[in-house]
Amino acid sequence: MQNAFRAVPGRWVTLAAASAVLVATVSGCGQTQDLTQQYMTVDQSTKTVNIKVIGGYNAVNDRMNFNGYANGQMTIQVPVGYTVNLDFQNNGGIPAEIGVYDAANNLAFPKAGDSLQAIDENADMGVLPGTNEKYTFVADHTGTYEMENLINFFPQFAQGKQNRNVGMWDVFKVVQNGSPQITAQN
């Protein structure tokens, strides 16, 4: 077998370019990005984390995102017992809100946002565009929760998970062991 690959003018360039695009596309899938330094400060001595969350950060998902991530792509992890100072800034074009909720849409921790009942009873609820709201709570039990915007919550749609449809939710985990961190899947 003298030469299995013969150079045919034009074909090798096309094949090389297609291979480079395929490698670049596949290698960018499913990577985890560490966002901790960008959006979180940690004080180990007082067991306190300060978290910055920007709603409508960019055009991703029609601005229905937190820090540019939607549909559960971002995960905030906090060790149990830590005090969480959550600063929510609304850069979107409509009122929004944030909270840490369990699967039944109850606040996972007291003062971890606005309760669904408070949102239902107050039509003026929400953080207006260009403003921010701060929440302080203690992550006093372990579990995986949803950090989401329930201001546009309509129980009759999608079994009460409308924001799953619009994507303005991410993951909030409280762990027994581990370090505070924020990560995102690309």
C-alpha positions as CSV (number, residue, x, y, z in Angstrom):
1,M,0.0,0.0,0.0
2,Q,1.9,2.9,-1.3
3,N,-0.2,5.9,-0.3
4,A,-3.7,5.5,1.1
5,F,-4.4,9.2,1.1
6,R,-4.0,11.2,-2.1
7,A,-4.1,14.9,-2.2
8,V,-7.0,16.0,-4.3
9,P,-7.0,19.8,-4.8
10,G,-9.7,21.6,-2.7
11,R,-10.8,18.5,-0.8
12,W,-8.1,18.6,1.9
13,V,-8.7,22.2,2.8
14,T,-12.5,21.6,3.1
15,L,-12.0,18.5,5.2
16,A,-9.5,20.3,7.5
17,A,-11.8,23.2,8.0
18,A,-14.8,20.9,8.7
19,S,-12.7,19.0,11.2
20,A,-11.6,22.1,13.0
21,V,-15.2,23.3,13.3
22,L,-16.3,19.9,14.6
23,V,-13.6,19.8,17.2
24,A,-14.3,23.4,18.4
25,T,-18.0,22.7,18.6
26,V,-17.7,19.4,20.5
27,S,-15.0,20.7,22.9
28,G,-17.2,23.6,24.0
29,C,-20.2,21.5,25.0
30,G,-20.9,20.7,28.6
31,Q,-18.1,22.6,30.2
32,T,-18.4,23.9,33.8
33,Q,-17.4,27.5,34.4
34,D,-16.5,28.8,37.9
35,L,-18.3,32.1,38.6
36,T,-17.5,32.3,42.3
37,Q,-15.1,35.2,42.1
38,Q,-17.4,37.1,39.8
39,Y,-20.6,36.9,41.9
40,M,-19.7,35.7,45.4
41,T,-17.6,36.8,48.3
42,V,-17.0,34.5,51.3
43,D,-16.1,35.2,54.9
44,Q,-15.1,31.8,56.3
45,S,-14.7,33.2,59.9
46,T,-18.3,34.4,60.1
47,K,-19.7,31.7,57.7
48,T,-21.2,34.3,55.5
49,V,-21.6,34.5,51.7
50,N,-22.5,37.6,49.7
51,I,-24.1,36.7,46.4
52,K,-24.8,39.1,43.6
53,V,-27.5,38.0,41.2
54,I,-28.4,40.1,38.2
55,G,-31.8,39.4,36.5
56,G,-31.9,40.1,32.8
57,Y,-28.2,40.2,32.8
58,N,-28.0,39.9,29.0
59,A,-30.1,38.9,26.0
60,V,-29.8,35.1,26.8
61,N,-33.3,33.5,26.9
62,D,-35.0,36.8,26.1
63,R,-33.4,38.4,29.2
64,M,-35.2,35.9,31.4
65,N,-32.0,34.8,33.2
66,F,-29.9,35.2,36.3
67,N,-26.3,36.4,35.7
68,G,-26.8,35.3,32.0
69,Y,-27.9,31.7,32.8
70,A,-31.3,30.2,32.6
71,N,-33.1,26.8,32.8
72,G,-31.0,25.6,35.7
73,Q,-27.6,26.2,34.0
74,M,-26.2,28.0,37.1
75,T,-25.7,26.4,40.5
76,I,-25.1,28.2,43.7
77,Q,-23.7,26.0,46.5
78,V,-23.5,27.0,50.2
79,P,-22.5,24.9,53.2
80,V,-25.3,24.3,55.8
81,G,-25.3,26.9,58.5
82,Y,-24.0,29.8,56.4
83,T,-25.7,33.2,56.4
84,V,-26.6,34.3,52.8
85,N,-26.7,37.9,51.8
86,L,-28.4,37.8,48.4
87,D,-28.4,41.1,46.4
88,F,-30.8,40.9,43.5
89,Q,-30.4,43.5,40.8
90,N,-33.1,43.7,38.0
91,N,-31.5,44.7,34.7
92,G,-34.5,43.3,32.7
93,G,-37.2,45.4,31.1
94,I,-40.0,44.2,33.4
95,P,-40.5,43.7,37.1
96,A,-38.9,40.5,38.4
97,E,-38.4,38.8,41.8
98,I,-36.1,36.2,43.2
99,G,-36.4,33.6,46.0
100,V,-35.1,30.2,47.0
101,Y,-38.0,27.8,46.9
102,D,-38.7,24.1,47.6
103,A,-40.5,21.8,45.1
104,A,-43.9,23.0,46.4
105,N,-42.9,26.7,45.8
106,N,-42.6,27.5,49.5
107,L,-39.7,29.5,50.6
108,A,-36.9,27.1,51.5
109,F,-35.7,29.4,54.3
110,P,-37.3,32.3,56.1
111,K,-36.6,35.6,54.4
112,A,-35.0,33.9,51.3
113,G,-37.2,36.0,49.0
114,D,-40.9,36.7,48.8
115,S,-43.5,34.0,49.5
116,L,-45.9,33.0,46.7
117,Q,-48.7,34.1,48.9
118,A,-47.2,37.6,49.3
119,I,-46.7,37.8,45.5
120,D,-50.3,36.7,44.9
121,E,-51.7,39.3,47.4
122,N,-49.7,42.3,46.1
123,A,-50.0,43.2,42.5
124,D,-47.2,45.7,42.9
125,M,-44.7,43.0,44.0
126,G,-41.3,42.7,42.3
127,V,-38.1,44.5,41.8
128,L,-38.5,47.2,39.2
129,P,-36.1,47.5,36.3
130,G,-32.9,49.3,37.3
131,T,-33.4,48.7,41.1
132,N,-32.3,46.0,43.5
133,E,-33.5,44.2,46.6
134,K,-31.5,42.5,49.3
135,Y,-32.4,39.3,51.2
136,T,-30.6,37.8,54.2
137,F,-31.2,34.3,55.4
138,V,-29.5,31.3,57.1
139,A,-29.2,28.2,55.0
140,D,-30.0,26.0,58.0
141,H,-30.8,22.7,56.3
142,T,-29.4,20.7,53.4
143,G,-31.1,20.1,50.1
144,T,-31.4,21.2,46.5
145,Y,-33.8,24.1,45.8
146,E,-34.8,26.4,43.0
147,M,-33.8,30.0,42.8
148,E,-36.4,31.5,40.6
149,N,-38.6,34.4,39.7
150,L,-42.2,33.6,40.7
151,I,-43.7,37.0,40.0
152,N,-45.2,35.6,36.7
153,F,-46.3,32.4,38.4
154,F,-49.7,31.0,37.1
155,P,-50.6,27.8,38.8
156,Q,-52.9,26.7,36.0
157,F,-49.9,26.5,33.5
158,A,-47.4,23.7,33.4
159,Q,-48.4,22.2,36.7
160,G,-47.5,25.5,38.5
161,K,-44.1,25.8,37.0
162,Q,-44.5,28.5,34.4
163,N,-41.0,29.8,34.9
164,R,-39.7,26.4,33.9
165,N,-41.2,27.3,30.5
166,V,-39.6,30.8,30.4
167,G,-36.4,29.6,32.0
168,M,-35.9,32.1,34.8
169,W,-34.7,29.6,37.4
170,D,-31.4,28.2,38.6
171,V,-30.2,25.8,41.3
172,F,-29.5,26.6,44.9
173,K,-27.8,23.7,46.8
174,V,-27.1,23.6,50.6
175,V,-24.5,20.9,51.3
176,Q,-23.2,19.3,54.5
177,N,-19.6,19.5,53.3
178,G,-18.0,21.6,50.7
179,S,-17.1,25.1,49.8
180,P,-19.3,28.0,48.8
181,Q,-19.2,28.3,45.0
182,I,-21.1,29.3,41.9
183,T,-20.8,27.3,38.8
184,A,-22.5,27.2,35.4
185,Q,-22.9,24.7,32.6
186,N,-22.2,26.1,29.1
